[in-house]
Amino acid sequence: MRDRRVALVWAAFVVVALVSCVLVLRREDRLSDLHIYYGALSDLHAGKPLYGYVAENGGPFTYPPFAALVLGPITVVGEGVLQGIWLVATCAAVVAIAGAVGVSLTTRQSRRPLVVAVAATVLMLSAPVQSNLRFGQVSILIVLMALLDGMGVVPPRLRGVLVGMAAAIKLTPLLFVVYFLATGRYRDAARAVATFVACAGLAAIVLPGESWTYWTEAVRQTSRIGNLASLGNQSLHGMLLRIGVDEATLPPLWAGLVALICAAALLRARQLALEGRPGHAAVLVGCATVAASPVSWTHHQVWPVLAAMLLVGASGVTQRAAGAALLATMVVSLGAVLSPVSMRPGVQFLFENARAVGVCLLCLAGFGGVAVAAARTSRRPSRGRGWLRVGVPATVAVAFFAVQPLPAGADPTFKAYVLDDVANPRYFFVCRGPVECAAYGTDAPVTFGTRAEKTKVRVNGVVSPQVTRLEYYSAPGGAPRAIPLLDAYPGTRTFSFRSANMAQGRLVAYASDGQPIASYDDELAAALRTATR
């Protein structure tokens, strides 16, 4: 019976993997990051600078030069063939990661095949793995290398080598060197550092110009990676940017919080390793890299999925509930799914940053550190009390965020459109053309309409001649956003902008003397409800 269940779960995994790969291949922008690797390395082989390459979508090559050496052979085959090979390799990496984590999920040999199959299927369904498939990312392979080395399942004389190589491709696994030192694995730490230096040195010999460019310029140019304030960057740094922390305060605040999170995670990981749970320890360190890195896109976040599964497989209501909540955030985007019911901007902000918040809490709590302390006060807590310990803090947390105003900087979705955008009907839809817009020449200071989309709301309208300035407040207490008034047509000024959620939004029109002449808040909310229907 058990063998049959294992076969059924693996069949489900194959179906999910095949459907996912087919859907990826049907996209016009399929495996876009792999396309960047391919194009950049093709240019490099043709004698062009590696870090001067820019793909059609504007994406550059952002990895250290050693990554170019490792990925160099991919240009031997055509890009279409490479895409198929890469998708298969990604699915194989998922299976390998599930096999490694399965050792930590259960100690019973008889149950392990079923647990591994379930873990692989859940991983395949998660947003990080789907993102790795969609973009053709190398992140899943970095996780596999660091996980195997962190768990110590590679031969003793090679331990540390995989971490060193992974860090030479992407820098974040260097935190595992500190973990090796914290757990007394000094030789592993030395091998990791030596491997990292050797890989970087080899790249410097083979690609001296590219190595100089990367280590002196490109490594510091975080803008090359993309908009770090966008919701896709679910790191602590990204969340602080979305909160709106000013430029002077951000570096010391971020550094202090990163130090706290990494210290807590490493201390707990050391304890887990001493308790004979190296899988838990390695996954916890991996989660710390996600929280601490300045950039943690969705495809980097495989570690929290593994942590969630380990929590679900633990004993105790608190840990299982926390694992289920974290797993839910890693499978679906709570900000998009729950936006219709999050009528407070603070709650919406919590949903949109749920992955960053979850990873930070995981590192600080340390795989049930709080639950372990609570269990000491009550050796055999009842099921009801266990759920009470989960429900009360969760309710308090949501209530806290419910009363928080959303800072202006906490809405990375906001964008005000300019004159060049007027021709786009998606942005300007209230009136099109001089004749149609002239019909809105009423006495009302502002006439507007709204359109609700999956993750944003658009506002478009016209203003009367008496309006000289227009501002939008995303929430009470937040700083205003200036909305450009565009002379798109003779005698008519129009405007258009987008925002994440207008449940607490307010649009204010000002006269030439600087005094407000009209304010729209309830009208915005009513228009939003109408547009959502």
C-alpha positions as CSV (number, residue, x, y, z in Angstrom):
1,M,0.0,0.0,0.0
2,R,2.9,2.4,0.9
3,D,4.6,1.7,-2.4
4,R,1.4,2.5,-4.2
5,R,1.1,5.9,-2.5
6,V,4.8,6.7,-3.3
7,A,4.1,5.9,-6.9
8,L,1.0,8.1,-7.0
9,V,2.8,11.0,-5.4
10,W,5.7,10.7,-7.9
11,A,3.2,10.5,-10.7
12,A,1.7,13.8,-9.4
13,F,5.2,15.3,-9.3
14,V,5.8,14.3,-12.9
15,V,2.5,15.8,-14.0
16,V,3.2,19.1,-12.1
17,A,6.7,19.2,-13.6
18,L,5.6,18.5,-17.1
19,V,2.7,21.1,-17.0
20,S,5.0,23.7,-15.5
21,C,7.7,23.1,-18.2
22,V,5.1,23.3,-21.0
23,L,3.6,26.5,-19.6
24,V,7.1,28.0,-19.3
25,L,7.9,27.1,-22.9
26,R,4.7,28.7,-24.2
27,R,5.7,32.0,-22.7
28,E,7.2,34.7,-25.0
29,D,9.6,35.6,-22.3
30,R,10.5,32.0,-21.4
31,L,13.7,31.4,-19.5
32,S,14.7,35.1,-19.8
33,D,17.6,34.9,-17.4
34,L,19.0,31.9,-19.2
35,H,18.7,33.9,-22.4
36,I,20.9,36.6,-20.7
37,Y,23.5,33.9,-19.7
38,Y,23.5,32.6,-23.3
39,G,23.7,36.0,-24.9
40,A,26.4,37.4,-22.6
41,L,28.6,34.3,-23.0
42,S,28.1,34.3,-26.7
43,D,29.3,38.0,-26.8
44,L,32.2,37.1,-24.5
45,H,33.3,34.3,-26.9
46,A,33.1,36.8,-29.7
47,G,35.5,39.1,-27.8
48,K,32.9,41.6,-26.4
49,P,32.9,42.7,-22.7
50,L,30.9,40.4,-20.5
51,Y,29.5,43.2,-18.3
52,G,28.7,45.4,-21.3
53,Y,26.0,42.9,-22.5
54,V,22.4,44.0,-22.3
55,A,19.6,41.7,-23.3
56,E,16.5,42.8,-25.2
57,N,14.6,43.1,-21.9
58,G,17.3,45.3,-20.5
59,G,18.9,42.6,-18.3
60,P,22.7,42.5,-17.9
61,F,25.0,39.7,-16.7
62,T,25.3,40.2,-12.9
63,Y,27.3,37.3,-11.6
64,P,31.0,37.1,-10.8
65,P,33.3,36.1,-13.7
66,F,33.8,32.6,-12.3
67,A,30.1,32.0,-13.2
68,A,31.0,32.8,-16.8
69,L,33.6,30.0,-16.7
70,V,31.1,27.5,-15.3
71,L,28.4,28.5,-17.7
72,G,30.6,28.8,-20.7
73,P,29.8,25.4,-22.2
74,I,26.1,26.3,-22.5
75,T,26.8,28.0,-25.9
76,V,27.9,24.7,-27.4
77,V,24.3,23.9,-28.2
78,G,21.5,25.9,-29.6
79,E,19.4,28.0,-27.2
80,G,16.3,26.0,-27.8
81,V,18.0,22.7,-26.9
82,L,19.6,24.4,-23.9
83,Q,16.2,25.5,-22.6
84,G,15.0,21.9,-22.6
85,I,18.2,20.7,-20.9
86,W,17.9,23.4,-18.3
87,L,14.3,22.7,-17.4
88,V,15.2,19.0,-16.9
89,A,18.2,19.9,-14.8
90,T,16.0,22.2,-12.6
91,C,13.5,19.4,-12.0
92,A,16.4,17.0,-11.2
93,A,17.7,19.5,-8.7
94,V,14.3,19.7,-7.0
95,V,14.3,15.9,-6.6
96,A,17.9,16.0,-5.1
97,I,17.0,18.8,-2.7
98,A,13.9,16.9,-1.6
99,G,16.0,13.8,-1.1
100,A,18.4,15.7,1.2
101,V,15.7,17.3,3.2
102,G,13.8,14.1,3.5
103,V,16.5,12.8,5.8
104,S,15.6,15.7,8.2
105,L,11.9,15.3,7.8
106,T,11.7,11.7,9.1
107,T,14.0,9.3,10.8
108,R,12.0,6.3,9.8
109,Q,13.5,4.6,6.8
110,S,10.1,3.0,5.8
111,R,8.5,6.5,5.5
112,R,11.3,8.3,3.8
113,P,10.4,7.4,0.1
114,L,6.9,8.8,0.6
115,V,8.2,11.9,2.5
116,V,10.7,12.7,-0.3
117,A,8.1,12.3,-3.0
118,V,5.7,14.7,-1.1
119,A,8.5,17.2,-0.5
120,A,9.5,17.2,-4.2
121,T,5.9,17.8,-5.2
122,V,5.4,20.6,-2.7
123,L,8.7,22.2,-3.8
124,M,7.7,22.0,-7.5
125,L,4.4,23.8,-6.6
126,S,6.1,26.6,-4.7
127,A,6.6,30.1,-6.1
128,P,10.5,30.0,-5.9
129,V,10.8,26.8,-7.9
130,Q,8.2,28.0,-10.4
131,S,10.3,31.2,-10.7
132,N,13.5,29.2,-11.3
133,L,11.7,27.3,-14.1
134,R,10.2,30.5,-15.6
135,F,13.4,32.5,-15.7
136,G,15.9,29.6,-16.2
137,Q,17.7,30.6,-13.1
138,V,20.8,29.1,-11.5
139,S,19.6,29.7,-8.0
140,I,18.2,26.2,-7.5
141,L,21.6,24.7,-8.2
142,I,23.3,27.1,-5.7
143,V,20.8,26.0,-3.0
144,L,21.5,22.3,-3.8
145,M,25.3,22.8,-3.5
146,A,25.1,24.7,-0.2
147,L,22.6,22.3,1.3
148,L,24.6,19.2,0.6
149,D,27.8,20.8,1.9
150,G,26.0,22.4,4.9
151,M,24.5,19.1,5.9
152,G,27.9,17.4,5.6
153,V,26.7,14.6,3.3
154,V,29.7,15.0,0.9
155,P,32.9,13.1,1.5
156,P,34.8,14.6,4.5
157,R,37.8,15.6,2.4
158,L,35.6,17.6,0.1
159,R,33.4,19.4,2.6
160,G,33.5,23.1,2.1
161,V,34.4,22.8,-1.6
162,L,30.8,23.1,-2.8
163,V,30.1,26.1,-0.6
164,G,33.2,27.8,-2.0
165,M,32.2,27.1,-5.6
166,A,28.6,28.2,-5.0
167,A,29.9,31.5,-3.4
168,A,32.2,32.1,-6.4
169,I,29.0,31.9,-8.6
170,K,26.8,33.8,-6.2
171,L,28.2,35.6,-3.1
172,T,25.5,34.8,-0.6
173,P,26.6,31.3,0.4
174,L,29.7,32.8,2.1
175,L,27.5,32.9,5.2
176,F,28.0,29.2,5.4
177,V,31.7,29.8,6.1
178,V,30.8,31.5,9.3
179,Y,28.4,28.6,10.1
180,F,31.3,26.2,9.6
181,L,33.4,28.2,12.1
182,A,30.5,28.5,14.6
183,T,30.1,24.7,14.6
184,G,33.8,23.9,14.8
185,R,34.1,22.7,11.2
186,Y,37.3,24.7,10.8
187,R,38.8,22.6,8.0
188,D,35.5,22.9,6.1
189,A,35.6,26.6,6.5
190,A,39.2,26.7,5.3
191,R,38.4,24.6,2.3
192,A,35.4,26.8,1.4
193,V,37.5,30.0,1.6
194,A,40.4,28.4,-0.4
195,T,38.0,27.2,-3.0
196,F,36.3,30.6,-3.3
197,V,39.7,32.3,-3.7
198,A,40.9,29.7,-6.2
199,C,37.8,30.0,-8.3
200,A,38.1,33.8,-8.3
201,G,41.8,33.6,-9.1
202,L,41.2,31.2,-12.0
203,A,38.6,33.6,-13.4
204,A,41.1,36.5,-13.0
205,I,43.7,34.5,-15.0
206,V,41.3,33.5,-17.8
207,L,39.1,36.7,-17.7
208,P,41.3,39.5,-16.3
209,G,39.4,42.4,-17.8
210,E,36.0,41.1,-16.7
211,S,37.3,40.2,-13.2
212,W,38.7,43.8,-12.8
213,T,35.4,45.3,-14.0
214,Y,33.3,43.1,-11.7
215,W,35.3,43.4,-8.4
216,T,35.9,47.2,-8.8
217,E,32.6,48.3,-10.4
218,A,29.8,45.9,-11.1
219,V,29.7,44.3,-7.7
220,R,28.7,47.6,-6.1
221,Q,26.2,48.6,-8.8
222,T,23.0,47.1,-7.3
223,S,20.9,49.1,-9.7
224,R,22.0,46.6,-12.4
225,I,20.0,43.9,-10.7
226,G,16.7,45.9,-10.9
227,N,14.4,48.0,-8.8
228,L,15.3,46.9,-5.2
229,A,12.2,48.4,-3.8
230,S,9.9,46.2,-5.9
231,L,7.8,43.6,-4.2
232,G,9.8,40.8,-5.8
233,N,12.7,41.7,-3.6
234,Q,11.6,40.0,-0.4
235,S,14.7,40.7,1.6
236,L,15.0,42.8,4.8
237,H,16.7,45.5,2.7
238,G,13.8,45.5,0.1
239,M,11.2,45.8,2.9
240,L,13.0,48.7,4.5
241,L,13.1,50.5,1.1
242,R,9.3,49.9,0.8
243,I,8.8,51.3,4.3
244,G,10.4,54.5,3.1
245,V,13.5,54.6,5.3
246,D,15.6,57.6,4.3
247,E,18.9,57.2,2.6
248,A,21.0,58.3,5.6
249,T,19.3,56.0,8.0
250,L,19.0,52.9,5.8
251,P,22.6,51.6,5.8
252,P,23.2,51.5,9.6
253,L,19.6,50.3,10.3
254,W,19.9,47.5,7.7
255,A,23.4,46.5,8.9
256,G,22.3,46.4,12.5
257,L,19.2,44.3,11.8
258,V,21.2,42.0,9.5
259,A,23.8,41.4,12.2
260,L,21.0,40.6,14.7
261,I,19.2,38.2,12.3
262,C,22.4,36.4,11.3
263,A,23.7,36.1,14.8
264,A,20.4,34.6,16.0
265,A,20.3,32.2,13.1
266,L,23.9,31.1,13.5
267,L,23.6,30.6,17.2
268,R,20.5,28.5,16.8
269,A,22.0,26.6,13.8
270,R,25.0,25.7,16.0
271,Q,22.7,24.3,18.6
272,L,20.8,22.3,16.0
273,A,24.0,20.9,14.6
274,L,25.1,19.8,18.1
275,E,21.7,18.1,18.5
276,G,22.4,16.0,15.4
277,R,20.0,18.0,13.1
278,P,22.4,19.3,10.4
279,G,19.6,19.6,7.9
280,H,17.7,22.0,10.0
281,A,20.9,23.9,10.7
282,A,21.8,24.2,7.0
283,V,18.3,25.3,6.0
284,L,18.3,27.9,8.8
285,V,21.6,29.4,7.6
286,G,20.2,29.4,4.0
287,C,17.2,31.4,5.3
288,A,19.5,33.9,6.9
289,T,21.1,34.5,3.5
290,V,17.7,35.2,2.0
291,A,16.9,37.7,4.8
292,A,20.3,39.4,4.9
293,S,21.1,39.7,1.2
294,P,20.3,43.1,-0.3
295,V,18.5,41.3,-3.1
296,S,16.3,38.2,-2.6
297,W,14.1,37.7,-5.7
298,T,11.5,35.0,-5.7
299,H,13.8,32.4,-7.3
300,H,16.3,32.9,-4.4
301,Q,13.7,31.9,-1.8
302,V,13.9,28.1,-2.0
303,W,15.3,28.0,1.5
304,P,12.1,29.3,3.2
305,V,10.1,26.6,1.5
306,L,12.5,23.9,2.9
307,A,12.2,25.6,6.4
308,A,8.4,25.5,6.1
309,M,8.3,21.8,5.3
310,L,10.7,21.1,8.3
311,L,8.3,23.0,10.6
312,V,5.3,21.2,9.3
313,G,7.1,17.9,9.9
314,A,8.0,18.9,13.5
315,S,6.1,18.1,16.7
316,G,4.0,20.7,18.3
317,V,1.0,22.8,17.2
318,T,2.9,26.1,17.2
319,Q,5.7,24.9,14.9
320,R,3.3,23.2,12.5
321,A,1.0,26.2,12.3
322,A,4.0,28.5,11.7
323,G,5.2,26.1,9.0
324,A,1.8,25.9,7.3
325,A,1.6,29.7,7.3
326,L,5.1,30.1,5.9
327,L,4.5,27.5,3.3
328,A,1.3,29.3,2.2
329,T,3.2,32.5,1.7
330,M,5.8,30.7,-0.4
331,V,3.2,29.0,-2.7
332,V,0.9,32.0,-3.3
333,S,1.3,35.7,-3.3
334,L,-0.8,36.9,-0.3
335,G,-0.6,40.5,-1.4
336,A,-2.3,39.7,-4.7
337,V,-4.7,37.0,-3.4
338,L,-5.9,38.9,-0.3
339,S,-5.9,42.4,-1.6
340,P,-9.7,42.5,-2.0
341,V,-10.2,41.8,1.8
342,S,-7.3,43.9,3.1
343,M,-9.1,47.1,3.6
344,R,-6.4,48.6,5.8
345,P,-3.1,49.7,4.1
346,G,-1.0,48.3,7.0
347,V,-2.6,44.8,6.6
348,Q,-2.0,45.0,2.8
349,F,1.6,46.0,3.5
350,L,1.9,42.9,5.8
351,F,0.5,40.6,3.1
352,E,2.8,42.1,0.4
353,N,5.9,41.6,2.6
354,A,4.8,38.3,4.2
355,R,7.8,36.4,2.8
356,A,10.3,38.9,4.1
357,V,8.6,39.1,7.5
358,G,8.3,35.3,7.7
359,V,11.9,34.6,6.9
360,C,13.1,37.2,9.4
361,L,10.9,35.7,12.1
362,L,12.1,32.3,11.3
363,C,15.7,33.3,11.7
364,L,15.0,35.1,15.0
365,A,12.8,32.3,16.4
366,G,15.3,29.7,15.1
367,F,13.1,26.7,14.1
368,G,10.9,26.7,17.2
369,G,13.3,28.3,19.7
370,V,10.3,30.2,21.2
371,A,8.2,27.0,21.1
372,V,10.9,25.1,22.9
373,A,11.1,27.7,25.7
374,A,7.3,27.6,26.0
375,A,7.2,23.8,26.2
376,R,9.5,23.9,29.2
377,T,6.8,25.6,31.2
378,S,4.2,23.0,30.2
379,R,5.5,19.6,29.3
380,R,2.2,18.3,27.9
381,P,0.2,21.3,26.7
382,S,-3.3,20.6,25.5
383,R,-4.2,20.9,21.9
384,G,-6.4,23.8,22.7
385,R,-3.6,25.7,24.5
386,G,-1.3,25.0,21.6
387,W,-3.7,26.7,19.2
388,L,-4.2,29.5,21.7
389,R,-0.5,30.2,21.7
390,V,-0.6,30.4,17.9
391,G,-3.9,32.3,17.5
392,V,-3.3,35.1,20.0
393,P,0.1,36.3,18.7
394,A,-1.2,36.1,15.1
395,T,-4.3,38.1,15.9
396,V,-2.2,40.7,17.8
397,A,0.2,41.0,14.8
398,V,-2.6,41.5,12.3
399,A,-4.3,44.0,14.6
400,F,-1.0,45.9,15.0
401,F,-0.6,46.2,11.2
402,A,-4.3,47.1,10.8
403,V,-3.8,50.4,12.6
404,Q,-0.6,51.3,10.9
405,P,-0.7,54.0,8.2
406,L,1.0,53.0,5.0
407,P,4.1,55.3,4.4
408,A,4.3,56.9,1.0
409,G,7.5,55.0,0.3
410,A,5.8,51.7,1.1
411,D,4.0,51.7,-2.2
412,P,6.5,50.6,-4.9
413,T,3.5,50.2,-7.2
414,F,2.9,53.9,-7.4
415,K,3.7,55.6,-10.7
416,A,2.5,58.9,-12.1
417,Y,2.4,59.0,-15.9
418,V,3.8,61.7,-18.2
419,L,3.0,63.3,-21.5
420,D,4.6,60.5,-23.5
421,D,2.2,58.0,-22.0
422,V,-1.0,59.8,-23.0
423,A,-1.4,57.6,-26.1
424,N,-1.6,54.4,-24.0
425,P,-5.3,53.6,-23.4
426,R,-4.4,51.4,-20.5
427,Y,-3.2,54.5,-18.6
428,F,-5.5,57.2,-20.0
429,F,-9.1,55.9,-20.4
430,V,-11.5,58.6,-19.1
431,C,-11.3,60.5,-22.3
432,R,-9.3,60.1,-25.5
433,G,-8.7,63.0,-27.9
434,P,-9.5,66.7,-27.7
435,V,-13.2,66.5,-28.5
436,E,-14.0,63.8,-26.0
437,C,-11.9,65.4,-23.2
438,A,-13.5,68.8,-23.9
439,A,-16.8,67.3,-22.7
440,Y,-15.3,67.1,-19.2
441,G,-14.9,70.9,-18.9
442,T,-17.3,71.1,-16.0
443,D,-17.1,73.2,-12.8
444,A,-15.9,70.2,-10.8
445,P,-12.2,70.7,-9.8
446,V,-11.4,67.1,-10.6
447,T,-13.3,64.5,-12.7
448,F,-11.8,61.0,-12.6
449,G,-12.4,57.3,-13.1
450,T,-10.6,54.2,-11.7
451,R,-9.7,50.8,-13.0
452,A,-8.8,47.9,-10.7
453,E,-6.3,45.3,-11.8
454,K,-4.8,42.3,-10.0
455,T,-2.1,44.1,-8.1
456,K,-2.8,47.8,-8.6
457,V,-5.5,50.4,-9.2
458,R,-5.3,53.1,-11.8
459,V,-6.8,56.6,-11.6
460,N,-7.2,58.8,-14.6
461,G,-9.1,62.1,-15.1
462,V,-9.1,65.8,-15.9
463,V,-8.9,69.0,-13.9
464,S,-10.5,72.3,-14.2
465,P,-8.6,75.6,-14.9
466,Q,-8.7,76.6,-11.3
467,V,-6.5,73.6,-10.2
468,T,-2.8,74.3,-10.3
469,R,-1.5,71.4,-8.2
470,L,-2.7,67.8,-7.6
471,E,-1.4,65.5,-4.9
472,Y,-2.1,62.0,-3.8
473,Y,-1.8,60.6,-0.3
474,S,-1.5,56.8,-0.1
475,A,-2.5,56.7,3.5
476,P,-3.2,59.0,6.5
477,G,0.1,60.5,7.8
478,G,2.0,59.6,4.6
479,A,3.9,62.1,2.5
480,P,2.1,63.3,-0.6
481,R,2.9,62.2,-4.2
482,A,2.9,65.0,-6.8
483,I,0.6,64.1,-9.8
484,P,1.7,65.8,-13.1
485,L,-1.0,67.8,-14.8
486,L,-0.5,67.3,-18.5
487,D,-1.5,69.7,-21.3
488,A,-2.4,66.8,-23.6
489,Y,-5.1,68.6,-25.6
490,P,-6.0,72.3,-26.1
491,G,-8.0,73.6,-23.1
492,T,-7.8,70.3,-21.2
493,R,-5.4,69.1,-18.6
494,T,-5.4,65.4,-17.7
495,F,-3.6,63.2,-15.3
496,S,-3.0,59.5,-14.6
497,F,-1.3,57.4,-11.9
498,R,-1.4,54.0,-10.3
499,S,-1.2,52.8,-6.7
500,A,-1.4,49.5,-4.9
501,N,-4.6,50.1,-2.8
502,M,-6.8,53.1,-2.6
503,A,-8.9,52.1,0.4
504,Q,-7.1,54.8,2.4
505,G,-6.1,57.0,-0.5
506,R,-6.9,60.7,-0.8
507,L,-6.6,63.0,-3.8
508,V,-6.2,66.7,-3.1
509,A,-6.5,69.6,-5.6
510,Y,-4.9,73.0,-4.9
511,A,-5.5,76.5,-6.3
512,S,-2.8,79.0,-7.3
513,D,-2.6,80.4,-3.8
514,G,-1.7,77.0,-2.4
515,Q,-5.0,76.5,-0.7
516,P,-6.8,73.1,-1.1
517,I,-10.0,73.5,-3.1
518,A,-11.2,69.9,-3.2
519,S,-10.4,66.6,-1.5
520,Y,-11.4,63.1,-2.6
521,D,-11.2,60.2,-0.3
522,D,-14.6,58.6,0.1
523,E,-15.1,59.1,-3.6
524,L,-11.9,57.2,-4.4
525,A,-12.9,54.3,-2.2
526,A,-16.4,54.3,-3.8
527,A,-14.9,54.4,-7.3
528,L,-12.6,51.6,-6.3
529,R,-15.4,49.4,-5.1
530,T,-17.3,50.1,-8.3
531,A,-14.3,49.3,-10.5
532,T,-13.7,46.0,-8.6
533,R,-17.2,44.7,-9.3
